[in-house]
Amino acid sequence: MQALSKHGPRIAVTLLPLILVILHAVGVMPMGILQRLDDLAYDARLRATMPETLDERVVIVDIDEKSLAEVGRWPWGRHHMARLVTTLFEDQKIAVLGFDTVFAEPDDSAGLVQLRRLANGALADQPGFAQSVEALAPELDHDDQFAKALEGRPVVLGYYFTSDREGRTSGVLPSPAIAGDSLEGRRILATQWDGYGSNIATLTEAAPRAGFFNSLTDRDGVVRSLPLLAEYQGRYYESLALAMFRVLLGDPEISPGFPRQRFLPSDYQALESVRLRKDATTLSIDVDERVAALVPFRGKGGPRGGSFTYVSAADLLANRVAPGSLANKIVLVGTTAPGLLDLRATPVGETYPGVETHANLIAGLLDGELLTRPDYALGYELVTLVVAGLILALALPLLSATRAVLLSVAVVAMVIGLNTWLFVGHGLVLPLASTLVMSAFAFALNMSYGYLIESRAKRDLANLFGTYVPPALVDEMVKDPASYSMKAQMRQLTVMFSDMRGFTQISETMNPVELQGLLNTVFNQMTGVIRDHRGTIDKYMGDCVMAFWGAPVKMDNHATLAVQAALDMARTLRAINAQRLAQGSTPIGLGLGLNTGDMCVGDMGSDMRRSYTVIGDAVNLGARLEGLSRLYGVDIVVSEFTRSQASGFVWQALDRVRVKGKTQSVDIYSPCCLVSELTPELAEELALWELALSAWRAQAWEVCEQRLIELRRKSEEKVLYHLYAERVVSMKASPPGPEWDGIAVFDNK
């Protein structure tokens, strides 16, 4: 939670695409581009999963250019249509016939109307003329011939609805498909029309079954679905494909399938399905909110598409098709001739025969495998959006760029995988584009924010602390730049002061360039040791180096790191001196003072010059201890506060002192080595030293002197033992009073 709260602005930026896309999904701020992308995604999946095999159950009788050339321009005389129907049922033995065309006007191509007008007018006085006309009427009344061919046969005529401001109508509509009492007092949210073009009464009476052949064109001009029911003046009519399917099933009753979910209101008008009920059997056909079904395209359209068998109407009329070739087939009469304008743009072709869309839907109804946009599509879209959006918003700010890419790809892959599984396995067409676009923009905004805002903060932080802090610590800091600043604060830290002894005398014998080279060599190596142990360089002061541990990066073992750095600095200087001695140069001494305590750390100075430094009494004590290193003849002097927090070292107590500016005394020590490096000889020497120091503090001068003699015999060069030997001589000559506490007081810095 702390990490998430730290990235609050970045999370908010990442959530912005989620909010915008949710507004699109619920209809508050619709974005046409997302709907277009969803349509393209659907088209791609549809094309990828089409069977592209021949369905032998459905045949299309094609009024093609060949037929127009042989029979004549459309519309043909109804006697041709009568002969076509008769051939299909009597010679070919088909199962059901549907017309993807409308016969909206009477056929007077034979001149019967004109002859009757003459018989009743200008030629009324001609004997036998009227009788002759009526005798010829059966041969000249093509509509009657067509009606007789249709009568009593499983034929579904076609018609169309229109949206017209004037509500024009022609022909006779069939009976509604759904009775009003089956609607439970509700209306259906079906496609509404205000006009129609239907068949003439003669044909409607002979073939009362009819279905509209309208399609639904999406905003991009592509036909993807066909309505199963449509509303006209409050009544509901069935489509051509549904009507033919019902004929095949034995004319089951149509009833609306309202959702039964408890959370929906009782007046909910959208249908979940169209139900076909016959006897005790009920078949449910899932529909979308427009009571439409997506066309399950089998493949590319047209006579060469390979999905359905196309038979030229001219070949049937000329008896060029072997009798019985179409036995028990479902036949649709339509056209592929470009001049008759029944070509549609579909997901599988830009000039797709309209009649074949109905053939595909009939095949899908027969198979029971229609693709469906369910009424819960919005709920699915919102759930996937929220889940994917929250995963990206909460996780991306915490990840590196590589892992962020991998997570985003994984989220997108899971969304696509789930959507595809529901599409292929269950025929569900669910929104996809909104989640993909949201994921892409969430990733882009997150990475952009990280680069432009947080990366800039990290670069600023690196530039700010880079001269003080080791690169390894800078790398840690840039992972969480908001946690670091130059603002002053109190912290417990360990400070180190380092001074080169004898440097003044050495510098007097060197020219400036040589002196600069020496300083650079020593400082480079000492700085490297400090940085290797995670220390922060405070400043260089002549031949002095000041550093501290525990800021800006907090570390619990700052005292241990500082002491180890001091030991390694002393070891490094010995290596430098070995080289100088080999070159005949004077060796350099080193004095180090370390103290641990509460210090104020931050950016301090003037408007013209500032630095990241530490101040406080604990810092001053560290500086005083460095000055004592020369007196006690050791490289490193450490306060009791540092010693108590630095583990793993072997220590030699030096003294109990009170330095200038301090009222309290402090025990001081010098680290000898790591515990793992302790030798028996050193252990024996330190034990003997503890006896000497205890005798000193107990004013047992003779005992202390004896122990010091033994120690000087072991380590004649150690200044510490000579110092205490001189002190013992002084104390024996002038013994202190009873108030003596063994504290050495230093009034000088």
C-alpha angles and dihedrals in degrees: 000000000000090000092048094049089051090057095045097127092047091049090049091052091049091051093054095084089048092055093047094049092047088054087053093048095052092046099248093115109011117197115204093201091064092051089048091051090049089052091050091049090051091048092051093050091045093053091046093053102039112125092220090203131128117265104208095188096075125054127187118214101209125212088203133166090272090057092048090051094051102035101029139252121324133294095053125205110274090239087070090051090047091053090046091053092046092050092050096050102032103033102025098033095217122184102225136355129211130183121219088193137067132233098208100158134047116260110242096162091117093058095239092134092052092046092052090048090054092045090054094039134021095010098038091114094053108108113241096000096112091045091051092051092052090046089056094043096094089056095042100041097087093172090058091048091051092046092052090050090053098042117109094002130113094260129148115198120209131231138160141230124222139199104224129158090223093045095229117194136185134177128010125302119224121241115286115268097224125049115229095236091062093064095076090231093302135111124233121238092232129144109285126216133182102200142030146191112216140162127288118268095253092060095039091055091049095046108024093175112092139154133195117245099204118138129204115244116204123220092270092057095254124131110224104150143032124213116240093197132025132188125232119173092339095310126109124227131189129239126247093253094048092046092052091046090053090051089054091050094050098264102294119194117263119228132170118254106216117189113259099205112138095225093061120092118252091244094053104144106193117102123230093196147347110244125211112199126188122165106317095337124096125186119195121206112196115227137182128242090284092053086248134133127218112245110248096218111203097198145305114343134239135052091305095042093094096222100100137013113257119204120188113238088221091060092053093047090049092047092241091136116083113247113260094021090121098039114157091359127143104237129200121189112212143125140258094181107123092218092063092060100226097129120115137195107241136167089265101043142005094224102039119162110251091217090060092058087064091046090054092049093049090050090049091050090051091051094043089227106119121154111239138199098209123215089244092061091108091054091049091049093051093048094050091045094051095043095046093041095051093046091053096041095049099037106037096066089055097051136078118249093262094049091044090056091048092049093048091049090048092051092048091046092051092049092049091044094051092045092048092047091053090046098048100031101038106017093241118150106204132171115274110156096069093057093044094048091045091050092048094049093042090054093045094048092045093051092043092051090046092051100039100037112018095032090051089051089050092049090049090049092049091049091046098050101022094097093050106034131058114255090246090059092045088055089054092047096052089059087068108018094164090068094060131067141144091249112129117253139162116254139158105250140159116239128198131199117193126189131179111230120219091014093128093058091045093049091055089064096048134074117237095261093052090045091052091050092051093048092047091050094050095040094047093053095041091047090050091054092049092049092046087060094047095255126154117231109228101181148317115242112187103292092349131096124201121197139159140197131220100045145119084002111044115232128174094210097053093127093052092048092049094050092047089049090051092052091048092047090054090048091048092051090051088056090049090050091050088058092046092051090050087054092048094251128137115263121241124233125219133211123190129185123190132186135169125209148101112316137170109243127186148085108321137168138067133314089264099047131016136168140187103251147141129245136178143088091293089057092049091052090053090054092049091050091054088057091054094057092083092050094052093041096236132120096226132039117187130185123236088250092060092042092054091056100038110084131190099040137113111233137201115203111227108182149305108261143176112208129200113287094021127099095188123072122232133201113236129204141180122221112232103186144307117302088245090057097052112127125203090245093054092045090053092048093050092048090052089048092054089055091050093048092048090051089049093054090045090052089240091146098172093051092045091049092051092050091048090052089056092047093049089050089056097040109018093169097058111112092200094067093046090049093056092042089058090047091053091052089051093048093049090051093047111017115207123240125258091269092067110122101182093249118143111218121209117190095176126079 
